[in-house]
């Protein structure tokens, strides 16, 4: 099985609703819309960062790196940088400017239109459908509350979107609190 077939299989697993091939395409589209020429390491990191996704698992990124290690046959600087970027997507705390772009692209949905953001929130809820509503709302409110205390975006290209992201996140928190 080639890389594209493997990744397509991974990103089209039935439990996925947001972390799909559409999410990957969205990241590439946002890079293109902002005239960002991605490096080979960034491209590799985008493709592989969510290759393994189990809702709630703290090892998704590490598992994605392990899967990439099994299927991508090189261990040079590009490989090492892409691994570092995938690790950075776990906390969305980039250690390099190159990684900041990948982390920011991964979070761009937060600053999209209200309609797109609501679709994202609904898809994330569907991915966590095994968790009871009250527990999900509590966890999601906590996650979002912690997120708005962070910079969210780290690169100069995307920092300007923070306020729009905060607006969307705040509206979701209000909605989750209303639906208790």
C-alpha positions in Angstrom: 0.0 0.0 0.0 1.5 3.4 -0.9 1.5 6.4 1.4 -1.5 8.1 -0.2 -3.6 4.9 0.0 -2.6 4.4 3.7 -3.3 8.0 4.6 -6.7 8.0 2.8 -7.6 4.8 4.6 -6.6 6.3 8.0 -8.4 9.6 7.4 -11.6 8.0 6.2 -12.1 5.7 9.2 -15.8 5.7 10.2 -15.3 7.2 13.7 -13.8 10.4 12.2 -16.0 13.4 11.6 -13.6 16.4 11.8 -10.1 14.7 11.7 -10.6 13.6 8.1 -9.0 14.1 4.7 -11.1 17.3 4.5 -9.2 18.7 7.5 -5.9 18.0 5.8 -7.2 19.5 2.5 -8.4 22.5 4.5 -4.9 23.1 6.0 -3.3 23.0 2.5 -6.1 25.3 1.2 -5.5 27.8 4.0 -1.7 27.7 3.3 -2.4 28.4 -0.4 -4.9 31.3 0.5 -2.2 32.9 2.5 0.5 32.4 -0.2 2.6 30.1 2.1 5.0 27.9 0.4 5.2 24.9 2.6 8.5 23.1 3.1 8.7 19.4 2.5 8.9 18.9 6.3 5.7 21.0 6.8 3.9 19.0 4.1 4.9 15.7 5.6 3.8 16.9 9.1 0.4 18.1 7.8 -0.2 14.8 6.1 0.8 12.6 9.1 -0.1 14.7 12.2 -3.6 13.1 12.6 -2.9 9.9 10.8 -3.8 8.0 13.9 -6.8 9.5 15.7 -8.7 8.0 18.6 -10.9 10.6 20.3 -9.5 11.4 23.7 -6.3 9.5 23.3 -3.2 11.3 24.6 -1.0 9.3 22.2 -2.5 10.2 18.9 0.5 12.2 17.7 3.0 9.7 19.0 1.1 6.9 17.3 0.9 9.0 14.1 4.7 9.4 14.2 5.1 5.6 14.8 2.9 4.9 11.8 4.9 7.4 9.7 8.1 5.8 10.8 6.8 2.4 9.6 5.9 3.7 6.1 8.2 6.6 5.3 11.7 5.5 4.5 14.1 8.2 5.5 15.7 9.6 8.6 17.2 12.9 7.4 16.6 16.5 8.5 13.2 16.7 6.8 12.1 13.6 8.7 13.3 15.0 12.0 11.7 18.4 11.5 8.4 16.9 10.5 8.4 14.7 13.6 9.1 17.8 15.8 6.2 19.6 14.1 3.8 16.6 14.7 4.9 16.6 18.4 4.2 20.4 18.5 0.6 19.8 17.3 -0.1 17.9 20.4 0.1 21.0 22.6 0.0 23.6 19.8 3.1 25.1 21.2 5.5 25.4 18.3 9.3 25.4 18.9 10.2 26.8 15.5 8.8 29.3 13.0 8.3 26.4 10.6 6.3 24.5 13.2 4.2 27.6 14.0 2.8 27.6 10.5 1.7 23.9 10.8 0.2 24.5 14.3 -1.6 27.6 13.1 -3.0 25.9 10.0 -4.2 23.1 12.3 -6.1 25.6 14.4 -7.4 27.9 11.6 -10.9 26.3 11.8 -11.3 28.2 15.1 -11.2 31.5 13.2 -13.4 30.5 10.3 -16.9 31.7 9.7 -19.6 31.0 12.3 -21.1 28.4 10.1 -17.8 26.6 9.5 -17.0 26.8 13.2 -20.4 25.3 14.2 -19.9 22.5 11.7 -16.5 21.8 13.3 -17.9 21.8 16.8 -20.6 19.4 15.8 -18.1 17.1 14.1 -15.9 17.1 17.2 -18.9 16.2 19.3 -19.7 13.3 16.9 -16.2 12.0 17.3 -16.7 11.9 21.1 -20.2 10.4 20.8 -19.3 7.7 23.4 -19.1 10.3 26.1 -22.4 11.4 27.8 -23.6 14.9 27.0 -23.0 16.4 30.4 -19.5 15.0 30.7 -18.7 16.1 27.2 -20.0 19.6 27.8 -17.9 19.9 31.0 -14.7 18.7 29.3 -15.3 20.8 26.2 -15.9 23.9 28.3 -12.7 23.3 30.3 -10.7 22.7 27.1 -12.0 25.8 25.3 -11.6 27.9 28.5 -8.0 26.9 28.7 -7.5 27.4 24.9 -8.6 31.1 25.0 -5.9 31.8 27.6 -3.2 30.8 25.0 -2.0 32.8 22.0 -3.8 30.2 19.7 -1.8 31.5 16.7 1.9 31.9 16.8 3.0 33.0 13.3 2.8 36.5 12.1 0.7 35.3 9.2 -2.1 34.0 11.5 -1.9 36.1 14.7 -4.5 38.5 13.3 -7.1 35.7 13.5 -7.0 35.3 17.3 -9.9 37.6 18.0 -12.2 35.9 15.5 -11.2 32.5 17.1 -12.0 33.9 20.6 -15.4 35.0 19.4 -16.2 31.6 18.0 -14.9 29.8 21.0 -16.8 32.1 23.4 -20.0 31.5 21.5 -19.5 27.7 21.7 -18.8 27.9 25.5 -22.0 30.0 25.9 -24.0 27.4 23.9 -22.6 24.5 25.9 -23.5 26.2 29.1 -27.1 27.0 27.9 -27.6 23.4 27.0 -26.9 22.0 30.4 
